[in-house]
Amino acid sequence: MRSPFRSRRRPARAVLALAAALPATVLPAAVLAPPASAEPLPTFSFAKCPALPAGADPSFWNCNVAVINGGQFTFGRFDQRLTSPITITYAVGFDPETLEQKVRVGGFEAAKMLVKPGIFGDPILTAVYAQPEYAGAMDLRDGDVLLNLKVNVSNPVLGRSCSIGSDAAPVKLRLTFGKTSPPPPNKPISGSYPVDVSTDPPVFKATMVDNSFAVPSAHGCGLAGALNWAVDLQAALPSAAGKNTAIFSEYVGYRPYTKIPPRPAGARGSTP
């Protein structure tokens, strides 16, 4: 398979230097580790791969589909095991002249998950559903994934627009495969680096972690936000950095854009 990071117009040493600097989610999985034993894999759809920027060379871009199918999201009194997959479709590439890396998100899908009964301390509010949502920003930096999220929480009392965090004040994760350095009282935890589990299609698995992030207050709960205070009180929000943890176990499938049909620049799923 032709590597999407090979160019006849750039010296080989430049491409090697870039490969050393790129995070694992950009590199072809075969570079990362020897293939592991066969195991059941999630289904990967590349239908939401975003359109590339105008003038971008598809030889230097991959579309990645990350399926987070396990782990835990803990903040305040909210302690939720991930019982339904979260799927993120995003493009990663670089300018072969400037070596500038770019990320474009095409899709974010997550189902509602039932919050543990009693999480808000009141029988009326026990049947609450939580749904992670994309909050407008994703980037790759020094091998880490920077991802802004909000968590929609809903039931008949809270309404459908209630969320922990918002686009304007998101939960800002910096997920790493390595070891964290959180403020106290949290202690360092470690993820696991990508390992190949399939070459056809190319898929690797990994675990990313962060326990250094802060979580803002609730937003939009009840009529005109009248119940924000109740969610904050019962969920112990806002929650300072050092008291929260995200553990995401994931499979990532990728496909070079040379094997993806071109999409119009304004196609659904593309981002500026």
C-alpha positions as CSV (number, residue, x, y, z in Angstrom):
1,M,0.0,0.0,0.0
2,R,1.4,3.4,-1.0
3,S,2.0,5.5,2.1
4,P,0.1,8.8,2.2
5,F,3.2,10.4,3.7
6,R,5.4,9.7,0.7
7,S,6.1,12.5,-1.8
8,R,8.3,12.7,-4.8
9,R,8.5,16.5,-4.4
10,R,10.1,16.4,-0.9
11,P,13.4,15.0,0.2
12,A,13.1,11.7,2.1
13,R,14.7,13.2,5.2
14,A,11.9,15.8,5.4
15,V,9.3,13.1,5.4
16,L,11.1,11.1,8.0
17,A,11.4,14.1,10.2
18,L,7.7,14.8,9.9
19,A,6.9,11.1,10.7
20,A,8.9,11.4,13.9
21,A,6.9,14.5,14.9
22,L,3.4,13.2,14.0
23,P,1.1,11.7,16.6
24,A,0.2,8.0,16.4
25,T,-3.2,8.7,15.0
26,V,-1.7,10.1,11.8
27,L,0.8,7.4,11.0
28,P,-0.1,4.2,9.2
29,A,-0.9,1.5,11.8
30,A,1.8,-0.8,10.4
31,V,4.5,1.7,11.6
32,L,3.3,1.3,15.2
33,A,3.7,-2.3,16.3
34,P,3.6,-5.8,14.9
35,P,0.1,-7.1,14.2
36,A,-1.7,-8.6,17.2
37,S,-3.8,-11.8,17.1
38,A,-7.1,-11.6,15.3
39,E,-10.0,-10.3,17.4
40,P,-13.6,-9.1,16.7
41,L,-13.6,-5.6,15.4
42,P,-16.2,-2.9,15.2
43,T,-17.6,-1.8,11.9
44,F,-16.0,1.2,10.3
45,S,-17.8,3.5,7.9
46,F,-15.9,6.2,6.0
47,A,-19.1,7.8,4.7
48,K,-18.6,10.9,6.9
49,C,-15.0,11.6,6.0
50,P,-14.9,15.4,5.6
51,A,-14.0,17.1,2.4
52,L,-10.4,18.2,2.2
53,P,-9.4,21.9,2.2
54,A,-9.2,23.5,-1.2
55,G,-6.0,22.6,-3.0
56,A,-5.0,19.9,-0.5
57,D,-3.1,16.9,-1.9
58,P,-5.0,13.7,-0.9
59,S,-1.7,11.8,-0.9
60,F,-0.9,13.6,2.4
61,W,-4.2,12.9,4.2
62,N,-5.8,10.0,6.0
63,C,-9.4,9.7,7.2
64,N,-9.6,8.1,10.6
65,V,-12.7,6.5,12.3
66,A,-12.2,6.1,16.0
67,V,-14.7,3.9,17.8
68,I,-14.5,4.4,21.6
69,N,-16.2,1.2,22.8
70,G,-15.2,1.2,26.5
71,G,-13.9,3.1,29.4
72,Q,-15.2,5.6,32.0
73,F,-16.0,9.3,32.3
74,T,-15.9,10.5,35.9
75,F,-16.4,14.1,37.2
76,G,-18.0,15.4,40.3
77,R,-20.6,12.8,41.4
78,F,-21.0,11.7,37.8
79,D,-19.4,8.3,37.3
80,Q,-20.4,6.8,34.0
81,R,-19.1,3.7,32.3
82,L,-19.2,4.0,28.5
83,T,-21.8,1.4,27.6
84,S,-22.5,2.6,24.1
85,P,-19.8,3.4,21.4
86,I,-18.7,6.9,20.6
87,T,-17.6,7.2,17.0
88,I,-15.5,10.1,15.7
89,T,-14.7,10.5,12.0
90,Y,-11.8,13.0,11.3
91,A,-9.3,13.8,8.6
92,V,-5.6,14.3,9.5
93,G,-3.0,15.6,7.0
94,F,-0.3,18.1,6.4
95,D,1.0,20.6,3.9
96,P,4.0,19.0,2.2
97,E,5.7,22.4,1.8
98,T,5.2,23.9,5.3
99,L,4.7,20.6,7.1
100,E,1.8,22.2,9.0
101,Q,-0.6,19.6,10.4
102,K,-4.3,20.0,10.1
103,V,-7.3,18.2,11.5
104,R,-10.9,18.3,10.2
105,V,-13.8,16.6,12.0
106,G,-16.5,15.0,9.8
107,G,-18.7,13.3,12.3
108,F,-19.3,12.6,16.0
109,E,-21.9,10.0,17.0
110,A,-22.8,8.8,20.5
111,A,-25.9,7.2,21.9
112,K,-27.7,8.1,25.1
113,M,-26.6,6.2,28.2
114,L,-28.6,5.7,31.3
115,V,-27.0,7.4,34.3
116,K,-26.8,5.4,37.5
117,P,-30.0,5.7,39.5
118,G,-29.8,8.3,42.2
119,I,-27.0,10.3,40.6
120,F,-28.8,13.5,41.2
121,G,-30.1,12.5,44.7
122,D,-33.8,12.9,44.0
123,P,-36.2,10.1,42.9
124,I,-37.8,12.4,40.4
125,L,-34.5,12.9,38.6
126,T,-33.1,9.4,38.7
127,A,-34.0,8.4,35.2
128,V,-31.5,10.7,33.6
129,Y,-29.7,9.9,30.3
130,A,-26.3,11.2,29.4
131,Q,-25.0,11.7,25.8
132,P,-21.5,13.0,25.0
133,E,-21.5,15.6,22.3
134,Y,-18.8,17.3,20.2
135,A,-18.2,20.9,21.3
136,G,-16.6,22.4,18.3
137,A,-12.8,21.7,18.5
138,M,-10.4,18.8,18.0
139,D,-6.7,18.9,17.4
140,L,-3.6,16.7,17.7
141,R,-0.5,18.0,19.6
142,D,2.7,16.2,20.6
143,G,1.0,12.8,20.2
144,D,-2.1,13.8,22.3
145,V,-5.7,14.3,21.2
146,L,-7.2,17.6,22.2
147,L,-11.0,17.3,22.2
148,N,-13.8,19.6,23.4
149,L,-16.9,17.8,24.7
150,K,-20.1,18.6,26.4
151,V,-22.5,16.0,28.0
152,N,-26.2,16.3,27.3
153,V,-28.3,15.2,30.3
154,S,-32.0,14.7,29.7
155,N,-35.2,13.6,31.3
156,P,-38.7,15.1,31.4
157,V,-37.8,17.6,34.2
158,L,-34.5,18.8,32.8
159,G,-35.6,19.0,29.2
160,R,-33.6,18.3,26.1
161,S,-31.2,21.2,26.1
162,C,-29.5,20.6,29.5
163,S,-25.8,19.9,29.3
164,I,-22.7,19.8,31.4
165,G,-20.5,22.2,29.6
166,S,-21.4,24.0,26.3
167,D,-19.8,25.0,23.1
168,A,-18.7,28.3,24.7
169,A,-17.5,26.6,27.9
170,P,-16.6,23.0,27.0
171,V,-15.0,20.1,28.9
172,K,-11.5,20.4,27.4
173,L,-9.8,17.0,27.2
174,R,-6.1,16.3,26.4
175,L,-6.1,12.6,25.9
176,T,-2.8,10.8,25.9
177,F,-1.5,7.2,25.3
178,G,1.2,7.8,27.9
179,K,1.3,8.8,31.6
180,T,-0.7,11.8,32.9
181,S,0.6,14.5,35.3
182,P,-2.6,15.7,37.0
183,P,-2.9,18.1,39.9
184,P,-3.9,16.6,43.3
185,P,-5.8,14.8,44.5
186,N,-5.7,12.7,41.3
187,K,-2.6,10.6,40.7
188,P,-0.9,9.7,37.4
189,I,-2.6,7.1,35.2
190,S,-1.4,5.6,31.9
191,G,-3.1,4.7,28.7
192,S,-1.8,2.2,26.2
193,Y,-0.1,2.9,22.9
194,P,-1.6,1.8,19.5
195,V,-1.2,-1.8,18.5
196,D,-2.1,-3.3,15.2
197,V,-5.0,-5.7,15.3
198,S,-5.8,-5.8,11.6
199,T,-4.1,-5.0,8.3
200,D,-7.1,-5.6,6.1
201,P,-8.7,-3.2,6.9
202,P,-5.9,-1.3,8.7
203,V,-7.0,-1.0,12.4
204,F,-5.2,-0.4,15.6
205,K,-6.4,-0.3,19.2
206,A,-5.3,1.9,22.1
207,T,-6.4,3.4,25.3
208,M,-6.3,7.2,25.8
209,V,-6.6,8.9,29.2
210,D,-6.8,12.3,30.9
211,N,-7.3,13.1,34.5
212,S,-6.1,16.7,34.5
213,F,-9.2,18.5,33.0
214,A,-11.8,20.7,34.7
215,V,-15.5,20.4,34.2
216,P,-17.8,23.5,34.1
217,S,-21.3,24.1,35.4
218,A,-24.5,22.8,33.9
219,H,-26.2,24.9,31.1
220,G,-29.7,25.1,29.7
221,C,-31.4,22.8,32.3
222,G,-35.1,23.3,32.9
223,L,-37.0,26.3,31.5
224,A,-34.5,29.1,30.7
225,G,-31.9,27.3,32.7
226,A,-33.9,27.5,36.0
227,L,-32.6,24.1,37.1
228,N,-28.9,24.6,36.4
229,W,-28.3,25.1,40.1
230,A,-30.0,21.8,40.9
231,V,-27.8,19.8,38.5
232,D,-24.7,21.6,39.7
233,L,-25.7,20.9,43.3
234,Q,-26.4,17.2,42.9
235,A,-23.6,16.5,40.4
236,A,-21.0,18.6,42.4
237,L,-20.3,21.0,39.6
238,P,-18.2,22.8,38.6
239,S,-15.5,20.3,39.3
240,A,-11.9,21.5,39.4
241,A,-8.9,19.9,37.6
242,G,-7.5,17.0,39.5
243,K,-10.9,15.6,40.4
244,N,-12.0,14.2,37.1
245,T,-11.0,11.2,34.9
246,A,-11.6,10.1,31.3
247,I,-10.5,6.7,30.1
248,F,-11.3,5.9,26.5
249,S,-10.6,2.4,25.0
250,E,-10.8,2.7,21.2
251,Y,-10.3,1.0,17.9
252,V,-9.2,3.3,15.0
253,G,-9.5,2.3,11.4
254,Y,-8.0,4.6,8.7
255,R,-8.1,5.0,5.0
256,P,-5.9,7.2,2.8
257,Y,-7.8,9.9,0.9
258,T,-6.3,8.5,-2.3
259,K,-8.8,5.7,-1.8
260,I,-11.8,7.9,-0.9
261,P,-14.0,9.4,-3.6
262,P,-13.6,13.2,-3.7
263,R,-16.4,15.2,-2.0
264,P,-17.4,18.8,-2.7
265,A,-15.8,21.4,-0.4
266,G,-19.2,22.3,1.1
267,A,-20.3,18.7,1.6
268,R,-22.0,17.8,4.9
269,G,-19.5,16.7,7.5
270,S,-16.7,19.1,6.5
271,T,-15.4,21.7,8.9
272,P,-13.5,24.9,8.2
